[in-house]
Amino acid sequence: MGRDATSGGAPIIPKSPNEALKPERVPEPPRRSRKARSQIVIFLNFVMTMIVFACVIAVAGFYYVISAYQNPGPLETNTHFIVREGAGLAEIAQSLERNGIVSDARVFRYMTISYLRDGQTLKAGEYEIKAGVSMKEVANLLESGKSILYSVSMPEGLTVHQMMARLADDPVLEGNLPREQPAEGTLRPDTYKFSRGTQRAEILSQMRAAQERLVDQIWEKRDPDLPIKTKQEFVVLASIVEKETGKDDERAHVASVFINRLNKGMRLQSDPTIIYGIFGGAGKPSERPIMKADLDRQTPYNTYQIKGLPPTPIANPGRAALEAVANPWRTNDLYFVADGTGGHAFAQTLDEHNANVRRWRKIEADRASAGGGGATAGQADMQDGLPGGADAEKPPKGN
């Protein structure tokens, strides 16, 4: 038998064909170590699996929350939403969900907390929420404080009593007004804007502060030759001018008439002062005519009877009337009467004034004839302001 040179001379044992086709014996795998079978390793594998699973869930949840916060909301039509004073984020979120504005109060709450920067809050007020608005847009709106604004208008020439009645009747304002009314002339005529929940006393305080600033500002720029020594007198005369004419281009002319009369020691003879002396801040009832007998009524405000200015303003004058008195036209006019066009005819002398009065009375008579009725005696003189008034045909007493 031959020997295999590579096997060191070991004999070669020939195999039969069947034995040659049989697979050789596969060696057994190595035994697993005790460490591999350790419970700690098994636990760590479980933990890692759970961490991966939790990360997947967290990413999916975060994507859902972001999408829910930024996608259009469930609101189908525009609506109003009120955030009460002192309401917290949790309360606001629950209310938004109840009203169908957001789909999930928890998502709105937690995402809004993350979006708000230091010091930012959701502000009280009434807001208009648009249909389909997202949670993020709702949060931005409530954080901005751009709530729905209402307004209350106070025209020039209203008395304090009339202004407070408007505040009391406003359906949106809240709270009571003070029992003691502010002094006449101390409230500024203007349009005041406010949000739901604003207190009536707050608007009243704004009106007082605004009038004080306005009076101080105009008083500082007054004509130094005025026969008016105090701001109180200034507001008194401005209130008379306010009630005498509503035309912007006439106020400074009307003011010049009263300034000229004060300089000459003449009585002002202003009809609105008579009305205030009789009816006070409540104003004259529309059905109550003014009679000639009212000219003789003794009141501190009857400038047909007293010399100089009445003791207080008779209304709240606006900027135009205050500026007219502070810087009146320089004229020699002492009289004015209605001219039938909404304005007034002015005169320097009594004769000129009487002619203007006769023209005005003819206009009134023609109107009364056309309307089938007549004016009450003396009413034509009283209703439009007439320095000289019922005494226009003769020199006024004390002039």
WOURMO-V80292 format. One line per field, one symbol per residue. ss: DSSP state (2 for helix, 1 for strand, 0 for the rest). phi: phi as a letter, one per 20 degrees, with the letter a starting at -180 (. if undefined). burial: + if it has 24 or more other C-alpha atoms within 12 Angstrom, else -. A space follows every 10 residues. Layout:
BEGIN
ss: ???
phi: ???
burial: ???
END
This chain:
BEGIN
ss: 0010222000 1000002222 2000000000 0000000022 2222222222 2222222222 2222222222 0000000011 1110000022 2222222200 0000222222 2222200000 0000111110 0000222222 2222000011 1110000002 2222222220 0001000000 0000000000 1111100012 2222222222 2222222220 0000000000 2222222222 2222000000 2222222222 2222000000 2222222222 2200000000 0222220000 0000000000 0000000022 2222220000 0000111100 0001111002 2222222222 2222222222 2000000022 2200000022 200000000
phi: .edefeemnf feefdfgfff efffffffff ffffffefff ffffffffff ffffffffff fffffffffd fgeefecgbd cddffnfeff fffffffgem ecebffffff ffgfefegne beefqdcedf fmfeffffff ffffmeefdd bcdcffnfeg gfffffffef fefcneeffe fffgnedefa ddebdgofef ffffffffff ffffffffgf dfffefecdc fffgfgffff fgfebdefed gfffffffff fffemeffld fgfffffedm ffnfgfeefe dffffefecf dffeddemef fbgdadfegf ffffffbffe cdfcbbbgdn dodcddbedf ffffffffff ffffffffff enbcffgnff feecnbgokf effbgffne
burial: ---------- ---------- ---------- ---------- ---------- ---------- ----++-+++ --+++----- +++-----+- -++-+++-++ +++++++++- +++-+----- ++++++++++ --++++++++ +++---++-- -+-+++++++ ++++-+++-+ -++---+--- -+++++++++ -+-+++++-+ +-++++++-+ ++-++--++- -+---+++-- ++++++++++ ++++++---+ ++++++++++ ++---+++++ ++++++++++ +-+------+ +--++----+ ++++++++++ ++++++++++ +++++++++- --+++++++- ---++++--+ --++++++-+ +--+------ ----+--+++ ++++++++++ ++---+--+
END
